[in-house]
Amino acid sequence: MSANPVTVSPAAVPLEMRNICKRFGALQALIDVTIRWHPGRVHGLLGENGAGKSTLMNILFALLRPDSGTIWIDGKRRNITSPRRAIAVGLGMVHQHFLLAGALSVLDNILLGDQRHGFILRRRQAAERLRSMADGLGLAVDPMARVGDLSVGQQQRVEILKALWRGARFLILDEPTAVLTPDETQQLFGAMTRLREQGTGIVFISHKLNEVKQICDDLTVLRGGKVVWEGNAGEIDTGALARHMVGHEVAPVGLERALVGERAGIKAANPVVYIPRNEPTLALRLVNVRADKLRGINLFLPRGQILGIAGVDGNG
């Protein structure tokens, strides 16, 4: 999915954070950070854990107050004192941990707290409008479905639709692909592309460099609360981005792939890990474990090794 080729003039800057500083006790989380976001562009915000990405976005959405610095929208300085005020000036944020009422329907979650249309709710018309909006973005969801019954990926769709329903011109996505399967990620990127074509500005926070290169137009890298690199996504490769993020060269890691279950003499459901050529003594062995969302899990942990367990949120 190619980046949007449209170039926006620097004079047409609708959203800007200038000289933002934030301290938590002895920790200086943000140091004189200035970033500009343009309409119709996807702007990737990168950095290691603790670099200041979420802190910066929480300040923009008025979940935190900066120690100093200013926010400018449409060429005017804005005093954003609450998330309600942030929504009123055209900002929308989808957090890593969703803010949804699981016992309510999708439609009720969308309408909850929206007082722009008075006290009379026209639910049928609202449901039709929501369904049309969702289908147009490729984020189809049943307005009458109970949110608590939806998958994590579907709940994220509800959060995105909720922000757009309230008129977000700038959409902040905080680590959105961390909870998605590869297919769901591509569906999200399709929706982001459509929003970009409609003129919506998107802030995409992520650690996944290949995804950033795929979907983003512009990039900003934070390290230690400071901006260490910014520019066009097409001007830099993933290796250079990784160096900016961590502050040093990142060496590739070579590992051998093996089926531990076969080496341990146990017929398991293909538990695949990375181990050295010489078989170490197993420190931990789980065979056919079943509990809650776990269905016949086999896990083998060799001594002196680090075993990575991967999966999106909600998969056990």
C-alpha positions in Angstrom: 0.0 0.0 0.0 1.8 3.1 -1.2 2.1 6.3 0.7 0.0 9.2 -0.3 1.9 11.3 -2.9 0.1 14.5 -2.1 2.4 17.2 -0.7 0.9 19.6 1.7 2.3 23.1 1.9 4.0 24.0 5.3 1.8 27.1 5.4 -1.3 24.8 5.6 -0.4 23.3 9.0 -3.7 22.6 10.9 -2.3 20.8 13.9 1.0 21.5 15.7 2.5 20.9 19.1 5.2 23.3 20.0 8.0 23.0 22.6 6.1 20.5 24.7 7.8 19.6 28.0 6.5 17.1 30.7 8.1 15.8 33.9 7.0 13.1 36.2 9.0 13.6 39.4 12.7 13.1 38.5 11.8 11.7 35.1 11.8 14.2 32.2 9.4 12.4 29.9 9.2 15.1 27.1 11.9 17.6 26.3 11.0 20.5 24.0 9.1 18.4 21.5 7.7 20.1 18.4 5.7 18.1 15.8 3.4 19.1 12.9 0.6 16.9 11.5 -0.9 17.6 8.1 -4.4 16.7 6.8 -4.6 13.8 4.4 -1.4 12.3 5.7 -0.5 9.3 7.9 2.2 10.4 10.4 4.1 7.6 12.1 5.3 8.3 15.7 8.1 5.9 16.7 10.2 5.2 19.7 11.0 2.5 22.3 8.8 2.0 25.3 9.3 5.0 27.5 10.3 7.3 24.7 7.3 9.6 25.3 5.0 8.7 22.5 1.8 8.0 24.5 2.6 10.8 26.9 2.7 13.2 24.0 -0.6 12.0 22.6 -2.2 12.0 26.1 -1.2 15.7 26.3 -2.7 16.4 22.9 -6.0 14.7 24.0 -6.0 16.5 27.3 -5.6 13.4 29.4 -2.4 15.0 30.7 -1.3 18.6 31.1 2.0 19.7 29.8 4.5 21.6 32.0 5.1 24.0 29.1 4.4 24.3 25.4 1.4 25.1 23.2 -1.0 23.4 20.8 -2.1 25.1 17.5 -5.0 24.0 15.3 -6.0 25.8 12.1 -3.4 28.5 12.9 -4.9 29.3 16.3 -3.5 28.5 19.7 -5.9 26.2 21.5 -6.3 25.6 25.2 -7.5 22.0 25.3 -8.5 21.4 28.9 -10.5 18.1 28.6 -11.1 15.2 26.2 -14.5 16.7 25.5 -12.8 19.9 24.3 -10.3 17.8 22.2 -13.2 16.1 20.5 -14.9 19.5 19.9 -11.9 20.8 18.0 -11.7 17.7 15.8 -9.4 15.3 17.6 -10.2 11.6 18.1 -8.1 9.0 19.9 -8.2 5.2 19.9 -6.3 4.0 23.0 -4.4 0.7 23.4 -7.0 -0.3 26.0 -10.4 0.3 24.7 -12.9 2.6 26.5 -16.1 0.7 25.6 -19.2 -0.4 27.6 -19.3 -4.2 27.0 -22.9 -4.6 28.1 -24.2 -2.1 25.5 -24.7 -2.4 21.8 -22.3 -1.0 19.2 -24.8 1.8 18.4 -25.3 2.7 22.1 -21.5 2.9 22.6 -21.3 5.2 19.5 -24.1 7.5 20.8 -23.1 7.4 24.5 -22.2 10.9 25.6 -22.9 12.5 22.2 -25.1 15.5 23.0 -24.8 17.3 19.7 -28.2 16.3 18.5 -30.3 17.0 21.6 -32.1 14.5 23.8 -34.2 12.8 21.1 -32.5 9.7 19.8 -33.5 8.5 16.3 -31.9 5.1 16.7 -33.0 3.7 13.3 -31.6 6.6 11.4 -28.4 6.5 13.5 -28.0 2.8 12.9 -28.3 3.2 9.1 -25.8 6.1 9.2 -23.4 4.0 11.3 -23.7 1.0 9.0 -23.1 3.2 5.9 -20.0 4.8 7.5 -18.6 1.4 8.5 -19.2 -0.2 5.2 -17.6 2.8 3.4 -14.4 2.3 5.3 -14.3 -1.5 5.0 -14.9 -1.8 8.8 -18.2 -3.5 8.7 -19.9 -4.1 12.1 -23.4 -4.8 13.3 -24.8 -1.7 15.1 -27.1 -3.9 17.2 -24.3 -6.4 18.3 -23.4 -6.4 22.0 -19.8 -5.0 22.3 -18.9 -7.6 24.9 -19.5 -10.4 22.3 -17.2 -8.9 19.7 -13.7 -9.9 19.0 -10.8 -7.5 20.0 -10.4 -6.5 16.3 -14.1 -5.7 16.0 -14.1 -3.7 19.2 -11.2 -1.6 17.8 -13.5 -0.9 14.8 -16.1 0.4 17.2 -13.5 2.8 18.8 -12.5 4.1 15.4 -16.1 4.6 14.3 -16.9 6.3 17.5 -14.2 8.9 17.0 -15.2 9.5 13.4 -18.9 9.8 14.4 -17.9 12.7 16.6 -16.3 14.5 13.6 -12.6 13.7 14.1 -10.4 15.4 11.5 -7.3 14.0 13.2 -7.3 10.4 14.4 -4.7 9.2 16.9 -4.1 5.4 16.8 -2.0 4.2 19.7 -0.4 0.8 18.8 -3.5 -0.2 16.8 -2.0 -3.4 15.2 -0.8 -4.9 18.5 -4.3 -6.5 18.9 -4.8 -7.4 15.3 -4.2 -10.5 13.1 -2.3 -9.9 9.9 -5.6 -9.9 7.9 -7.2 -7.5 10.3 -4.1 -5.2 10.0 -4.5 -5.0 6.3 -8.2 -4.2 6.7 -7.2 -1.4 9.1 -4.7 -0.1 6.6 -7.4 -0.1 3.9 -9.6 2.0 6.2 -6.7 4.4 6.9 -6.0 4.8 3.2 -9.7 5.7 2.6 -9.6 8.2 5.5 -6.4 9.7 4.1 -8.0 10.2 0.7 -10.9 12.0 2.5 -8.5 14.4 4.1 -8.3 13.0 7.6 -5.0 13.3 9.3 -3.8 10.2 11.2 -1.2 9.8 13.9 0.0 6.1 13.8 2.0 5.1 16.9 3.8 1.8 16.4 6.9 -0.3 17.1 6.5 -2.3 13.9 8.9 -0.7 11.3 7.7 -2.7 8.3 4.1 -1.6 8.9 5.2 2.0 9.4 7.0 1.9 6.1 4.0 0.4 4.4 1.3 2.9 5.6 2.9 6.1 6.7 3.7 9.3 4.7 5.7 11.1 7.4 7.7 9.9 10.4 8.9 11.2 13.7 11.2 9.3 16.0 11.3 10.0 19.8 14.2 8.8 22.0 14.5 9.7 25.7 11.7 12.3 25.3 13.3 14.1 22.4 12.7 14.2 18.7 15.8 12.6 17.2 14.6 12.2 13.5 11.7 13.4 11.4 11.0 13.3 7.7 9.3 11.5 4.8 8.8 7.8 5.3 10.3 7.1 1.8 13.6 8.7 2.7 14.7 6.2 5.4 15.0 2.4 5.7 14.0 0.2 8.6 17.6 -0.2 9.7 18.2 3.5 10.1 14.9 3.9 11.9 15.9 1.2 14.4 19.2 3.0 15.0 17.5 6.3 15.7 15.0 4.5 18.0 17.7 2.8 20.2 20.7 5.1 19.7 23.0 2.4 18.3 23.4 -0.2 15.6 21.0 -3.1 15.8 22.6 -6.4 14.9 20.5 -9.1 13.2 19.8 -12.3 15.2 20.3 -15.8 13.5 18.5 -18.7 15.1 17.8 -22.4 14.2 14.2 -23.6 14.0 13.4 -26.9 15.5 10.4 -29.0 16.7 11.0 -29.5 20.4 8.1 -32.0 20.7 9.8 -34.4 18.3 13.2 -34.0 20.1 11.6 -34.6 23.5 9.9 -37.8 22.2 6.4 -36.4 22.7 3.8 -36.1 20.0 2.5 -32.6 20.4 0.6 -30.2 18.2 3.7 -28.8 16.5 5.1 -26.6 19.3 7.7 -24.6 17.5 10.5 -22.7 19.3 14.1 -21.8 18.6 16.8 -23.9 20.2 20.5 -24.6 19.8 21.7 -27.6 17.8 22.7 -29.5 21.0 19.6 -30.6 22.9 19.5 -28.9 26.4 17.7 -30.2 29.4 14.1 -29.0 29.5 13.3 -26.7 32.4 9.5 -26.7 31.8 7.1 -28.9 29.9 3.4 -28.3 29.3 1.5 -31.0 27.5 -2.1 -30.7 26.2 -3.0 -27.8 28.6 -6.6 -26.7 28.5 -8.0 -23.7 30.4 -10.3 -20.8 29.5 -9.0 -19.9 25.9 -6.2 -22.5 25.9 -7.0 -25.5 23.8 -4.5 -28.3 24.0 -1.3 -26.2 24.5 2.1 -28.0 24.4 5.0 -25.9 25.5 8.7 -26.9 26.1 11.2 -24.6 27.7 14.9 -25.6 27.5 17.2 -24.5 30.3 19.2 -21.3 29.6 16.9 -20.3 26.7 14.4 -17.5 26.3 11.1 -18.6 24.8 8.9 -16.0 23.1 5.1 -16.4 23.2 3.4 -14.4 20.5 -0.2 -13.5 19.8 -2.7 -10.6 19.7 -4.6 -9.6 22.8 -7.4 -11.9 23.8 -5.9 -15.1 22.4 -4.8 -16.6 25.7 
